[in-house]
């Protein structure tokens, strides 16, 4: 049985090979007529590379309301099962064109990001992790060069369909993947975002969990759709390519390197209360898992239940079958726009984060602040939407700040000093 390379080695090699550019100078052109955008100043810039391993895949298309000013951003990841698709779907698909039109007319930039694909016919020795790491790199690259492309790096939302939806969830649910020690300044950028909209998504790329959690007792009579059945539907060859090479389903479950790989790509494992607000949409009406194992509505239902279990700040679902709808009439685009317009959280380059401590965190009745090398002039507690809930000037750093009056959830603490101003998340349990 071939020994697989651990994910950590693959990640290191990708980071090592990728280098930063000094500046991005897009070649802007008038927005294509097919988008039917009313804004006469809207422009597009096509095929901007963000990586050097395969620039023909590691690229993005940029759409701006104007070349004057700075705009919040929606990043879109295309679907295609990680074996097909391209960022060019924004030109080919009428729904994607409507996405671009909607956001540009609301003064929000739009970027469609491409990534390397899994070899259909194999063998693929990397698997899905290379697609996910490309998406991560694309996000960090865009944030690093935000000034060059008129983007507000502190207001970025993600959306995607199918594989692109799962990619958005993987990025949104991971703890910040910035590497402050990297020699590449791009890789020092934060990967945190304001909100995620996932349409027709998979729940996790740990496919073993599809047997043990997603499709466990799917008929209410104790029946589980087994990993062997999943491999038969997906084909063993495609499953092998998805994970960078498999000799058997047994290896997927028991090989230590494969267990590590599955955890690395498991969105459910990484989902926690401090992750961004989430909107899930599924119009799938499959009955048996074999009818559509990749897009079955059970995937969205499981994500919804786990998000509730971990007390995610906000989760809205529109699962048309069997009619689980909690959106109050708000569409996914409207959800994204609301969060991107109201987001007040400052996402900083990790190397630039000021020395500030909030402890304990999570907290229940009170917390302390310590702003090193500065004096705290004001402390504000805000909701995730940016609404100020309390404000105190010139607090005594030796005394606790009471919070027992706040409900359980995730909040922002804005600390204003003489030399610095920063935001930190506070979890109240």
SVG drawing of the C-alpha trace seen along z (x, -y; Angstrom):
<svg xmlns="http://www.w3.org/2000/svg" viewBox="-42 -59 53 61">
<polyline fill="none" stroke="black" stroke-width="0.4" points="0.0,0.0 1.5,-3.3 2.2,-5.8 0.5,-9.1 2.2,-12.4 0.8,-14.2 -1.2,-17.3 1.2,-19.4 4.0,-18.6 1.7,-19.5 0.8,-22.8 4.4,-23.6 5.4,-22.9 2.6,-25.0 3.5,-27.9 7.2,-27.6 6.7,-27.7 4.2,-30.6 5.8,-34.0 4.4,-37.5 4.3,-40.2 5.2,-43.7 2.1,-45.3 -1.0,-44.4 -1.9,-46.6 -5.1,-45.2 -5.9,-45.9 -9.4,-47.4 -12.0,-47.3 -15.6,-48.4 -17.9,-45.8 -19.4,-43.3 -22.9,-44.3 -24.2,-40.8 -24.2,-41.9 -26.7,-44.7 -25.4,-46.8 -26.9,-50.3 -23.7,-51.8 -21.8,-53.3 -18.5,-53.3 -18.4,-49.6 -15.3,-47.8 -13.8,-44.3 -10.3,-42.9 -9.9,-39.3 -7.3,-36.6 -5.4,-38.2 -3.0,-35.5 -2.5,-35.0 -0.3,-31.9 2.8,-30.6 2.2,-26.8 -0.4,-27.0 -1.3,-30.6 -3.7,-29.2 -5.9,-28.0 -4.8,-30.2 -6.4,-33.3 -9.4,-35.5 -11.8,-37.9 -12.4,-41.2 -15.6,-43.3 -15.7,-46.8 -18.5,-49.4 -15.8,-52.1 -12.1,-52.6 -12.4,-55.4 -12.9,-54.6 -12.7,-51.5 -15.5,-48.8 -16.5,-45.9 -16.1,-42.6 -17.9,-39.3 -15.7,-36.4 -17.3,-33.7 -16.0,-30.1 -17.3,-28.0 -18.7,-24.5 -17.9,-21.5 -17.0,-18.8 -13.4,-20.0 -12.8,-18.3 -14.6,-20.9 -15.6,-24.5 -13.8,-27.8 -14.1,-31.4 -15.5,-32.2 -18.9,-30.8 -19.8,-34.4 -19.9,-35.1 -21.7,-31.9 -24.3,-31.4 -27.3,-33.7 -27.6,-33.3 -23.9,-34.3 -24.4,-37.3 -27.3,-38.4 -25.0,-38.0 -22.5,-40.4 -25.2,-42.8 -26.8,-42.8 -23.6,-43.5 -22.2,-46.1 -25.4,-48.0 -25.2,-48.0 -21.6,-49.4 -20.0,-46.0 -17.1,-44.5 -17.3,-40.9 -14.4,-38.5 -14.7,-35.0 -11.7,-32.9 -10.4,-29.9 -8.3,-27.1 -6.4,-24.0 -8.6,-21.0 -8.4,-17.3 -7.4,-15.1 -10.5,-13.3 -8.7,-10.3 -6.0,-10.3 -3.9,-9.5 -4.0,-12.7 -1.5,-12.7 -2.7,-15.8 -6.5,-15.6 -9.0,-18.2 -6.6,-19.9 -4.8,-21.6 -8.1,-23.2 -8.9,-24.4 -5.4,-25.8 -5.6,-27.6 -8.8,-29.3 -7.1,-30.2 -4.2,-31.7 -6.5,-33.6 -8.3,-35.2 -5.0,-36.2 -3.6,-37.5 -6.7,-39.7 -6.5,-41.0 -2.8,-41.8 -3.3,-43.7 -6.6,-45.3 -5.4,-48.8 -4.3,-48.1 -7.7,-46.7 -10.0,-49.2 -11.1,-46.6 -11.8,-47.2 -9.8,-44.3 -12.0,-44.4 -15.3,-43.7 -15.1,-40.5 -17.9,-37.9 -17.8,-34.5 -20.3,-32.7 -20.2,-29.6 -22.2,-26.7 -21.6,-23.0 -17.8,-22.5 -17.5,-26.3 -20.0,-26.4 -18.0,-23.8 -14.8,-25.7 -16.5,-28.9 -17.5,-26.9 -14.0,-25.5 -12.5,-29.0 -15.2,-30.5 -15.1,-27.8 -11.4,-27.5 -9.5,-29.4 -7.4,-32.2 -4.9,-30.5 -2.6,-33.5 1.1,-32.6 2.8,-35.6 6.2,-33.9 6.0,-33.5 8.6,-35.2 5.8,-35.7 3.7,-38.7 0.6,-37.3 0.6,-34.3 0.7,-36.6 -2.8,-37.9 -5.9,-36.9 -8.4,-34.4 -11.4,-35.5 -14.5,-36.9 -17.8,-38.6 -20.3,-36.1 -20.8,-33.0 -23.6,-32.0 -23.4,-28.4 -25.7,-27.0 -26.1,-23.3 -23.2,-22.5 -21.6,-19.4 -21.5,-19.3 -18.0,-18.0 -15.1,-16.6 -14.6,-13.9 -16.6,-11.5 -16.5,-8.9 -18.8,-11.2 -21.3,-10.9 -21.8,-7.3 -21.6,-8.0 -23.5,-11.3 -25.0,-12.7 -26.7,-9.6 -26.9,-7.7 -30.4,-6.4 -31.5,-8.3 -34.8,-6.5 -35.7,-6.6 -35.5,-2.9 -31.9,-2.5 -30.5,-2.3 -27.1,-4.0 -25.7,-4.7 -22.4,-3.0 -19.0,-4.2 -18.8,-1.2 -22.1,-2.4 -20.8,-5.9 -17.6,-4.7 -19.7,-2.7 -21.8,-5.8 -18.9,-8.2 -16.6,-5.4 -13.6,-4.2 -11.3,-6.0 -12.8,-9.4 -12.7,-8.8 -9.0,-7.9 -8.3,-11.0 -10.2,-13.1 -8.0,-12.1 -4.7,-12.0 -4.6,-8.3 -6.3,-5.4 -5.8,-1.6 -9.1,-0.8 -11.9,-2.2 -10.3,-0.5 -7.3,-2.8 -9.5,-5.8 -10.8,-4.9 -7.7,-3.5 -4.5,-5.0 -3.2,-7.7 -2.2,-10.0 -5.7,-9.6 -7.3,-10.3 -5.3,-13.5 -6.3,-14.4 -10.0,-13.9 -9.9,-16.1 -8.0,-18.8 -10.8,-19.0 -13.7,-18.5 -15.8,-21.7 -18.0,-20.3 -15.0,-19.7 -13.8,-23.3 -17.3,-24.9 -17.4,-27.0 -19.5,-29.8 -17.1,-32.5 -17.4,-31.7 -19.1,-34.1 -22.9,-34.2 -24.1,-31.5 -26.8,-31.3 -27.6,-27.8 -29.7,-27.2 -30.7,-23.8 -33.3,-23.1 -32.3,-19.4 -35.3,-17.1 -33.5,-13.7 -35.1,-11.0 -32.5,-8.2 -28.8,-9.3 -27.8,-7.4 -30.0,-9.7 -27.6,-12.6 -25.0,-11.8 -23.1,-15.0 -26.0,-17.6 -28.6,-15.8 -30.4,-18.2 -29.3,-16.2 -25.9,-18.0 -27.5,-21.4 -29.7,-20.0 -26.7,-18.6 -24.8,-21.9 -27.8,-23.8 -28.1,-21.5 -24.4,-21.7 -24.4,-25.5 -27.3,-25.7 -25.5,-23.2 -22.3,-25.4 -24.4,-28.6 -23.2,-30.3 -24.2,-33.9 -26.6,-33.7 -27.6,-30.9 -30.4,-31.1 -31.5,-28.2 -33.7,-27.8 -34.0,-24.0 -36.9,-23.7 -37.3,-20.0 -38.5,-19.1 -39.3,-22.9 -36.9,-24.0 -37.0,-27.8 -35.8,-30.3 -35.0,-33.2 -38.0,-35.6 -38.0,-36.2 -34.3,-37.3 -32.4,-35.9 -28.8,-34.8 -27.7,-37.8 -29.6,-40.1 -28.0,-38.3 -24.5,-38.8 -25.2,-42.5 -26.6,-43.1 -23.5,-41.7 -21.0,-43.2 -22.5,-46.7 -22.8,-46.5 -19.5,-44.7 -17.3,-46.7 -14.7,-44.1 -11.2,-45.2 -9.3,-42.3 -5.6,-43.0 -2.4,-41.5 -1.3,-39.2 2.1,-40.9 0.3,-44.3 -2.0,-43.2 -1.4,-45.4 -0.6,-43.8 -4.0,-43.5 -5.4,-40.8 -9.0,-40.0 -9.3,-37.4 -11.0,-35.2 -12.4,-34.5 -14.9,-32.9 -16.3,-34.7 -19.5,-34.6 -19.8,-37.5 -16.8,-39.8 -13.6,-40.1 -10.3,-42.1 -8.4,-44.1 -4.7,-44.7 -3.5,-47.0 0.3,-46.8 2.4,-49.9 -0.7,-52.1 -3.4,-53.7 -7.0,-52.6 -9.2,-55.7 -12.5,-54.0 -14.0,-50.5 -17.1,-49.7 -19.0,-46.4 -20.7,-45.9 -23.0,-43.4 -21.7,-41.6 -23.8,-43.9 -21.8,-46.9 -24.5,-48.2 -22.9,-49.8 -24.3,-48.0 -22.2,-49.8 -19.4,-52.4 -17.0,-53.3 -14.4,-56.0 -11.0,-55.9 -11.6,-52.5 -9.3,-51.2 -7.4,-48.3 -7.1,-46.7 -10.9,-46.3 -13.1,-43.8 -15.7,-44.9 -19.1,-43.3 -21.0,-41.5 -23.6,-39.4 -26.3,-41.6 -25.4,-40.3 -26.9,-37.1 -24.8,-34.1 -23.2,-34.7 -20.4,-36.4 -19.7,-40.1 -17.0,-42.6 -15.0,-44.7 -13.6,-47.9 -10.6,-49.2 -9.5,-52.8 -6.1,-53.9 -3.9,-56.9 -1.9,-55.2 -4.1,-52.3 -7.6,-51.2 -8.6,-47.6 -11.4,-45.1 -11.5,-41.8 -14.1,-39.0 -15.5,-38.1 -17.5,-34.9 -20.0,-34.9 -21.0,-31.5"/>
</svg>
